[in-house]
Amino acid sequence: MTIDETYFNRYSELRELIEAGYVDYYILEGIEDYNRLVQNGHKALPKDSFNVVGHVLEVIKTDLGLTIWKLTENSTDANRIGTLEQYLKEKYELYSTATFSSKTKNIIRKSLHEIRNNALAHNSLVKGNASISVESLKETLEDIRKKLNSLCYIQVDARVKPVDDVELHTLNTHTKLGIRWMLVNSVVPIQQNTKDLTGIDK
């Protein structure tokens, strides 16, 4: 069995980051799906829980953006998709067969740096005005996954394998089940204020 520890370690770390990004996205999607379900069932989160969930959503959105930034940041000494690609090119003359879309390139070049700066900034009165949708972050993550998958060369190390759709489906299912389990105990019936003829609430 062929083994290249440097390649495998780089690949493994990037794979874990990509999986973490998908977990972030599935949590956001799961909360949105569950919120829709409870609304249709005339139930809602209590005010205290709602405030906490709202805060969690904002934190996870930021974490998703930072994870994608870590995967693509322009640094020669960081383990990112670009340095893994460069390693394979220089040592084995192997190249990626996937390219980033123009939209992904623009997000990497502009929006992600603003998200990173805003997330890590001190309480400055002047901050950037980054605006990017969660769906756009998901599309960018998908482009990055395709890039990593195109850099999975089993002839270099037989342990590497692409992040496939079946694996993501399983991750999606387990993540959303976990979120639903966490939220289900917070859901309460919506109080319907009805009055009798005397005008007294029941």
C-alpha positions as CSV (number, residue, x, y, z in Angstrom):
1,M,0.0,0.0,0.0
2,T,1.4,3.4,-1.0
3,I,1.7,6.0,1.8
4,D,2.6,9.6,1.9
5,E,2.2,10.9,5.5
6,T,2.5,14.6,4.5
7,Y,-0.1,14.3,1.8
8,F,-2.4,12.2,4.0
9,N,-2.2,14.6,7.0
10,R,-2.8,17.6,4.8
11,Y,-5.8,15.9,3.2
12,S,-7.2,14.7,6.5
13,E,-7.2,18.1,8.1
14,L,-8.9,19.7,5.0
15,R,-11.5,16.9,4.9
16,E,-12.4,17.5,8.6
17,L,-12.8,21.2,7.9
18,I,-15.1,20.5,5.0
19,E,-17.2,18.1,7.1
20,A,-17.4,20.7,9.8
21,G,-18.6,23.3,7.3
22,Y,-21.4,20.9,6.2
23,V,-22.4,20.3,9.8
24,D,-22.7,24.1,10.3
25,Y,-24.9,24.3,7.2
26,Y,-27.1,21.3,8.2
27,I,-27.6,22.8,11.6
28,L,-28.8,26.1,10.1
29,E,-31.0,24.2,7.6
30,G,-32.3,21.9,10.4
31,I,-33.3,24.8,12.6
32,E,-35.1,26.5,9.7
33,D,-36.9,23.2,8.8
34,Y,-38.0,22.6,12.4
35,N,-39.1,26.1,12.9
36,R,-41.4,25.7,9.9
37,L,-42.8,22.5,11.3
38,V,-43.7,23.9,14.7
39,Q,-45.2,27.0,13.1
40,N,-47.5,24.8,10.9
41,G,-48.4,22.8,14.1
42,H,-49.4,26.1,15.9
43,K,-46.5,25.7,18.3
44,A,-43.5,27.9,19.0
45,L,-40.3,28.2,21.0
46,P,-40.6,30.0,24.3
47,K,-39.1,33.5,24.3
48,D,-36.0,32.6,26.2
49,S,-35.3,29.6,23.9
50,F,-36.0,31.7,20.9
51,N,-33.4,34.3,21.9
52,V,-30.8,31.6,22.5
53,V,-31.5,29.9,19.2
54,G,-31.2,33.2,17.4
55,H,-27.8,33.8,18.9
56,V,-26.7,30.2,18.0
57,L,-27.8,30.8,14.4
58,E,-25.6,33.9,14.1
59,V,-22.6,32.2,15.7
60,I,-22.9,29.2,13.3
61,K,-23.2,31.4,10.3
62,T,-20.0,33.1,11.2
63,D,-18.3,29.8,11.9
64,L,-19.3,28.5,8.5
65,G,-17.8,31.6,6.9
66,L,-14.6,31.2,8.9
67,T,-14.3,27.5,8.1
68,I,-14.5,28.3,4.3
69,W,-11.9,31.1,4.9
70,K,-9.5,28.6,6.6
71,L,-9.9,26.3,3.6
72,T,-9.0,29.0,1.0
73,E,-7.0,31.7,2.7
74,N,-4.1,33.0,0.7
75,S,-1.2,32.0,2.9
76,T,1.8,29.8,1.9
77,D,2.3,28.4,5.4
78,A,-1.3,27.4,6.0
79,N,-2.8,24.1,5.2
80,R,-5.4,25.0,2.7
81,I,-6.7,23.6,-0.6
82,G,-4.2,25.7,-2.6
83,T,-1.2,24.4,-0.7
84,L,-2.3,20.8,-1.0
85,E,-2.7,21.3,-4.8
86,Q,0.8,22.8,-4.9
87,Y,2.3,19.9,-3.0
88,L,0.9,17.4,-5.4
89,K,2.0,19.4,-8.4
90,E,5.6,19.9,-7.2
91,K,6.2,16.4,-5.9
92,Y,4.2,14.2,-8.3
93,E,3.2,16.5,-11.2
94,L,-0.5,15.8,-10.4
95,Y,-3.1,18.4,-10.9
96,S,-6.7,19.2,-9.9
97,T,-9.4,18.5,-12.4
98,A,-11.8,20.9,-10.7
99,T,-12.0,24.7,-10.9
100,F,-13.8,27.3,-8.8
101,S,-16.7,29.1,-10.3
102,S,-16.4,32.9,-10.8
103,K,-18.9,33.4,-8.0
104,T,-16.8,31.3,-5.6
105,K,-13.6,33.2,-6.6
106,N,-15.3,36.5,-5.9
107,I,-16.5,35.2,-2.4
108,I,-13.0,34.0,-1.6
109,R,-11.4,37.2,-2.7
110,K,-13.8,39.7,-1.0
111,S,-16.6,38.5,1.3
112,L,-14.7,35.9,3.3
113,H,-12.0,38.3,4.3
114,E,-14.6,40.8,5.5
115,I,-16.4,38.1,7.5
116,R,-13.0,37.1,9.0
117,N,-12.1,40.6,9.9
118,N,-15.5,41.4,11.4
119,A,-15.6,38.2,13.4
120,L,-12.1,38.7,14.9
121,A,-12.2,42.5,15.2
122,H,-12.1,44.4,18.5
123,N,-15.2,46.4,19.4
124,S,-14.3,49.0,16.8
125,L,-16.8,51.7,15.8
126,V,-15.9,51.2,12.2
127,K,-16.3,47.7,10.8
128,G,-16.7,46.2,7.3
129,N,-20.1,45.6,5.8
130,A,-19.9,42.0,4.7
131,S,-23.1,40.6,3.3
132,I,-23.3,37.0,2.0
133,S,-26.1,34.5,2.0
134,V,-25.9,31.1,3.7
135,E,-26.8,29.5,0.3
136,S,-23.8,31.3,-1.3
137,L,-21.6,29.9,1.5
138,K,-23.0,26.4,0.8
139,E,-22.3,26.7,-2.9
140,T,-18.7,27.8,-2.1
141,L,-18.3,24.9,0.2
142,E,-19.5,22.6,-2.5
143,D,-16.9,23.9,-4.9
144,I,-14.2,23.4,-2.3
145,R,-15.4,19.8,-1.8
146,K,-15.2,19.1,-5.5
147,K,-11.7,20.5,-5.5
148,L,-10.6,18.3,-2.6
149,N,-12.2,15.3,-4.3
150,S,-10.2,16.0,-7.4
151,L,-7.0,15.9,-5.3
152,C,-7.7,12.4,-3.9
153,Y,-5.0,10.3,-5.6
154,I,-5.0,6.8,-4.2
155,Q,-1.7,6.1,-6.2
156,V,0.0,8.6,-3.8
157,D,-1.8,7.3,-0.6
158,A,-4.3,4.5,-0.7
159,R,-6.1,5.9,2.4
160,V,-7.5,9.0,0.8
161,K,-11.1,9.0,-0.4
162,P,-13.5,11.7,-1.7
163,V,-16.2,13.2,0.4
164,D,-19.1,11.6,-1.5
165,D,-22.9,12.4,-1.5
166,V,-23.7,9.3,0.5
167,E,-21.5,10.4,3.3
168,L,-23.0,13.9,3.3
169,H,-26.5,12.4,3.3
170,T,-25.7,10.5,6.5
171,L,-24.1,13.5,8.0
172,N,-27.2,15.6,7.1
173,T,-29.5,13.0,8.7
174,H,-27.7,12.7,11.9
175,T,-27.1,16.4,12.3
176,K,-30.8,17.3,11.8
177,L,-31.9,14.5,14.1
178,G,-29.6,15.9,16.8
179,I,-30.9,19.4,16.3
180,R,-34.5,18.3,16.4
181,W,-33.9,16.3,19.6
182,M,-32.4,19.5,21.2
183,L,-35.3,21.7,20.1
184,V,-38.2,19.4,20.7
185,N,-38.3,19.9,24.4
186,S,-38.4,23.7,24.0
187,V,-41.5,23.8,21.9
188,V,-44.7,24.9,23.6
189,P,-48.3,25.3,22.3
190,I,-49.1,28.8,21.1
191,Q,-51.7,30.3,23.5
192,Q,-54.9,31.2,21.7
193,N,-56.5,34.1,23.4
194,T,-60.2,33.6,23.2
195,K,-62.8,35.5,25.2
196,D,-66.3,34.6,26.3
197,L,-69.1,37.0,26.2
198,T,-68.0,38.6,29.5
199,G,-64.7,39.6,27.9
200,I,-62.6,37.5,30.2
201,D,-59.7,35.6,28.6
202,K,-59.9,31.8,28.8
